[in-house]
Amino acid sequence: MKDSIQISKISKRYRIGVKEEMHDSLIGKITSFVMSPFNNFRRVQKLSKFNGLSGGEDIIWALKDISLNIKPGEIVGIIGRNGAGKSTLLKILSRIVEPTGGSAIINGRVASLLEVGTGFHKELSGRENIYLNGTILGMKKDEINDKFDKIVEFSEIGKFIDTPVKRYSSGMYVRLAFAVAAHLEPEILIVDEVLAVGDAAFQKKCLGKMSETAQAGRTVLFVSHNMHTIQNLCNRVILLEEGEVIMDGNTHKVVSNYLKPIQENTIEGESDLRNWPGSRKSPGKIRAAYLRTLDKNGNTCSTFNIHDPITLELEIENISKNGFVVSFLINDNQGTLVYQVRSQDSPIDTEHVSSSVTVQMTISELKVAEKQYTVDVWVGNHFDKMEDFVESAIAFDVINVGHSKLGLRSVIHETGKWEIT
């Protein structure tokens, strides 16, 4: 069976802006002005020539000599820190950008979801864009007609299908774009983080659809910073770092290797988030600075009994005068969301506080199965808009002291009231 994708020594470089030399004298400034067109021409000429992986300070290598083979039916996760080259690789495979060197052979029709709204004409309606995208993918009108109702049903935007997409929210864009890409049956589906825009229920539906796509013998390439989703969905993971493949193989091993520097950044019951090496999204100024897990006596602790209380203590910085909101999302080692606890649901006043504050949240009794758990931290402003999000900010273990050693399959453990009649 032919590989769906064959990547051979692909490299990609870009020219970036660098600080120009400043001249103090008038003659120096005049000379610089006169010579600038010639200097710019030399820079462009230098960029157009591929002569190995070297370059000056104005050259950045997004990808360096990558070779991969991906088989039909594989769901391949691509992970790495921001700037590792994930999106560049997908853009090359989607034929959006040309590689500087190397080649990629793609066997089959490709559907890409790289950015919200990619491939849509904003002046056209949702209905018209379905036909436009289908035509671009090489579908005939009869084929699109057969799939049309399923696409609209999956996207859940039937009420707005004849509205110009320029009036769609980002979530509606993603719903329609994914529905089109998945139902027009491409041999290769490429998805880059856009699902993070959708709500939880729709994300779950999309992940299920990607699994179905792979089971039908098609290939899925999936970029995400959500390690829980990667572990649940992908049967192979590729780790990129500074444009190079660092690891390629078993999902659990690759993800563990990726998370290792994060684990090294934490000590027992404490996690310094100020220079966080892992996955983080920080579009605003308010920042999560330090996270601790505390036991019932207020001491830092990373191991809790199955019926113990747990306190999450978070230091937050750069709070505006209007305050903040915070959520803790506790996930088990299979990526299942066990608890989501929000400050909005409590009576505490988070609006009239100083620029730095420490907030504590206590769960009085864990009641969860014996596993390791991780905590995601979400911090927002008083409008509920995200300011900072740190994934897997800290981990803690739950043990089952004094109770049955039979393994629990459920997430939540409840003893219940028992009697023999």
Protein Blocks (a to p, Z undefined) as FASTA:
>chain_A
ZZfbdcehiacdddddddddddfbfklmmmmmmmmmmmmmmmmmmmmpcgbjbdcfkbcc
fbghiacdddehiacddeddehilmmmmmmmmnomaccfbdcdddeddddddfbghihia
fkbcfklmmmmmmmmnopafklmmmmmmmmmmmnopmmmmmgcfklpcfklmmmmmmmmm
mmnopabdcdehklmmpcfklmmmmmmmmmmmmmnopacddddfblklmmmmpgcdcdde
ehiafbgcdfklmmmmmmmmmmmmpcehiacfklccbdcddfbfbdcfbdcdddfkopac
fbdcfkbccddddddehiafkbpadddddddfkopafbdcdfklpcbdfklccfbdcddd
ddfblopacdddddddddddfkopafbdcehkbccddddehiafbdcfbfbdcebjaddZ
Z
